[in-house]
Amino acid sequence: MRNSLKALARSLADPGLLRLRSTAVTYATVLITAAIACVPAIRFGLGISIVVLAVMLSISFTPERAGAGARQRLAPIVVLPLVGIAAGGVGTLMFKTPLIGDSLFVCVLSGAIWIRRYGPVATRVGTLIALPFITVLIVPAPIRPGEGFVPWAAAMALVVAVVALALQWAARASGFLPRPVTAPIAAGRNVSPAPRASRNSTMCPIVSTRVALQMAITLAGAFLIGHLVFGEHWFWAVLTGYVVASGNRGRGDVLFKGIHRTVGALGGTMLATLLSVFATHAADTGAAAGMSVLAIGVILALGLWLRPTGYGWWAAAMTAMISILHELEGTSPGPAMLVRLAAIVVAGAFAVAVAWWVLPVHTAAVMRGRVSGALGALTDLLVACIKQPEDIQRHRASFDGAITGLRQLGPTLRLERTARLRNRGAVHRADVIPAIEACWEPADAIAARVEHGHPLSADESRELGGLARRVGACRRMLAGAAPPEPADPPHAFPDLHAAIVGLEAPLPLIARPAEPQPS
């Protein structure tokens, strides 16, 4: 119990208030775009649908998704309005002609994953395509869009992109948010599994194809289950299926998200129920609507702040907000909330089952690809310290991004280690992540020293080159090679040497299984 409380306290910690500051920028975007959306909502009779659309897009368009480079930040201004038109049209069809609208939705969302096979740029475009479609999934369900929704959806997508980018630029220019460092394009492979390394056999499709097929099956099944079983609450099943299946980092990750989605939804449902009681008491005074809007604003702020610490918090916030939104439209809070929770549980279980048995992406393969990328980035950083000081900043960003990608697997692996019944104290594959993190501080200290005009001596360059070769040997261990031979620690960099040696114990746990030799 005490360890759980300590882990919770560590996850909620916000050093430098960076998470709070990022939340403030996103929340300001929400307020501004919502205020702008009120103009067409009132003037052209679009209702609250267009306001909800603007808010949901603003929530999704975080500083991380905006990108670091100038070209990355300009892409949403071009892509989002075009996708907004398509998303608005599909959203209208989902309400008027469900079979056609649902089929198009499945094709677009699975296609946005499939195109990741073409590299980092295609991956980014796929992410931008998904944002408006997930948003219109929420908008038509509780609130029926009025006429002219499609062109206004595109206009609001453009408004959100411009306002978000302007606020994020101002926040970075003023120092309110840290300036991002643009990593080389190669860094993109460090935060996602390499397709070639993730094949289970020569006949198995690459990861992007497998995940796209899983998403198509999950969404199709969620639409079918939602419409046949849950009636007007169908969109809860579809939204849950998408959330659990998206960002597939292996079967364990999908199971982890499914559990958090269910627990968070339960918490959000209980919160919305409690708030509905207070709103009922306030109905006689005419303050119920105002209290509901205030509650949504507070829950949104808390959800944005807690979102990076764990998906369960965000699931609880989203469930509570959408439930309150339903009640504003006149849905009775009691039985409806139980139906929503049932839809979430059933769709989450279905998404986990699909990820587990339909062309599964194994956690070990994902981890092996990301660890390989991290070790490659570390090698590049050490070599840059020796030969290319002008490239150090980019390689530092690349290594940092690779570690960030590895940390995304941390919660799933820690849960796996906690759940095992035997050998609790033995080395576990979850130990690979802190072992690589231990290399960051000494490597970054060396890079910072060289970058600030203190080049390495000849002896230091030779010793650091030996450490870079040792990291390469560790990377070859992932393919089944033997660990490097023991060596005396270098005089100049003993901390980095100790960190690299510490990698050699857990790496065999994620190494590729040896293929049988032909007889």
Protein Blocks (a to p, Z undefined) as FASTA:
>chain_A
ZZmmmmmmmmmpcghhlmmmmmmmmmmmmmmmmmmmmmmmmmnonojmlmmmmmmmmmmm
gfklnojbfmlmmmmmmmmmmmmmmmmmmmmmmmmmmmlmmmmmmmmmmmmmmmmmnojk
lmmmmmmmmmmmmmmmmmmmmpccdehklmmmmmmmmmmmmmmmmmmmmmmmnomaccdd
dddfklmmmmcccfklmpfbfklccfklmmmmmmmmmmmmmmmmmmmmnommlmmmmmmm
mmmmgopabjklmmmmmmmmmmmmmmmmmmmmmmmmmmmmmmmnopmmmmmmmmmmmmmm
mmmmmmmnomklmmmmmmmmmmmmmmmnopafklmmmmmmmmmmmmmmmmmmmmmmgopa
cfklmmmmmmmmmmmmmmmmmmmmmmmmmlmmmmmmmmmmmmmmmmmmmmmmmmmmmmpm
ghklbccfklmmmmmmmmmmmmmmmmmmmmnopacdfklmmmmmmmmmmmmmmmmmmnop
acdddddddfklmmlmmmmmmmmmmmmmmgccdddddZZ
